[in-house]
Amino acid sequence: LVAESAGAKADVHIDHGYPVTVNNVALTQKMTPTLARIAGADNIITTDLITGAEDFSYYALETPGLFYFLGVTPKDQNAKIAPSNHSPQFYVDESALQLGVESLSQLVVDYLQ
């Protein structure tokens, strides 16, 4: 209507963004024990669905997917209020990266067995 009121024509394309990222239930059930073994069962936190956009969702449309977060907040910070990864104040406790490598590697090994 705005373009029309000015005597112009507008073509509007609405980008609906990424598809929803949803973990495959069977794959999640199969691989959760691996994550619990590597990270400790008390460190596995299951959440409700969240609305973050992630291009991983395109992979999960083609093959069963498992998307998980690796906590990298330093131990002296409250993860609930620490700066997010999109903030210039974001800081990674690099010791957590070893856990990330171990968990991804073991997920592959256990999946293939």
C-alpha positions in Angstrom: 0.0 0.0 0.0 2.8 2.4 0.7 4.3 2.0 -2.8 0.9 2.2 -4.4 0.1 5.4 -2.6 3.2 6.9 -4.2 2.3 5.7 -7.6 4.9 2.9 -7.5 4.8 -0.8 -7.6 6.6 -3.0 -5.0 7.5 -6.7 -5.1 7.9 -8.1 -1.7 9.8 -11.3 -0.9 9.6 -12.5 2.7 12.5 -14.7 3.8 11.2 -17.2 6.3 14.7 -17.9 7.5 16.1 -21.3 8.5 14.0 -24.4 9.1 13.4 -25.4 12.7 16.3 -27.4 14.2 14.8 -30.5 15.8 16.9 -33.4 17.0 16.0 -36.8 15.8 14.5 -38.6 18.7 16.0 -42.1 18.0 19.4 -40.6 17.4 19.2 -38.5 20.6 18.2 -41.5 22.7 21.1 -43.6 21.2 23.8 -40.9 21.7 22.8 -39.4 25.0 24.6 -42.1 27.0 27.8 -41.3 25.1 27.5 -37.6 26.1 26.7 -38.6 29.7 29.7 -40.8 29.9 32.0 -38.1 28.5 30.6 -35.0 30.2 29.0 -36.6 33.3 25.3 -37.4 33.5 24.8 -34.4 35.8 26.1 -32.1 33.1 23.5 -33.2 30.5 20.7 -30.6 30.5 17.7 -31.3 28.4 15.8 -28.2 27.4 12.5 -27.4 25.8 12.6 -26.3 22.1 14.3 -23.0 21.5 13.9 -20.6 18.7 17.5 -20.0 17.6 18.2 -20.0 13.9 20.8 -22.5 12.8 21.9 -23.6 9.4 22.5 -27.1 10.9 18.7 -27.5 10.4 19.3 -28.0 6.6 21.4 -31.1 7.4 18.8 -32.4 9.7 16.2 -32.2 6.9 18.3 -34.7 4.9 19.6 -37.1 7.6 18.9 -37.7 11.3 20.6 -34.9 13.3 21.7 -34.3 16.9 22.5 -30.7 17.8 23.8 -29.9 21.2 25.5 -27.0 23.1 28.9 -27.2 24.7 29.1 -25.0 27.8 32.2 -22.8 27.6 31.4 -20.2 30.2 34.3 -19.8 32.7 33.5 -21.4 36.0 33.7 -18.1 37.9 30.8 -16.7 35.7 27.1 -17.3 35.9 26.2 -18.9 32.5 22.7 -17.4 32.7 24.0 -13.8 32.6 27.4 -14.2 30.9 27.8 -12.5 27.5 26.5 -14.6 24.6 28.6 -15.6 21.6 27.4 -12.6 19.7 28.8 -10.2 22.3 32.2 -8.6 22.1 32.5 -9.5 25.8 32.1 -13.2 25.1 34.8 -15.2 26.6 35.5 -19.0 26.2 37.0 -21.2 28.9 39.3 -22.9 26.4 39.6 -26.0 28.7 36.0 -26.8 27.6 37.2 -27.3 24.0 38.9 -30.5 24.9 35.5 -31.8 26.1 34.0 -30.7 22.8 36.6 -32.7 20.8 36.2 -35.7 23.0 32.4 -35.7 22.8 32.3 -35.3 19.1 34.9 -38.0 18.5 33.3 -40.5 20.9 29.8 -39.8 19.3 31.3 -40.8 16.0 32.9 -44.0 17.4 29.8 -45.1 19.3 27.5 -44.3 16.4 29.5 -46.5 14.1 29.5 -49.5 16.5 
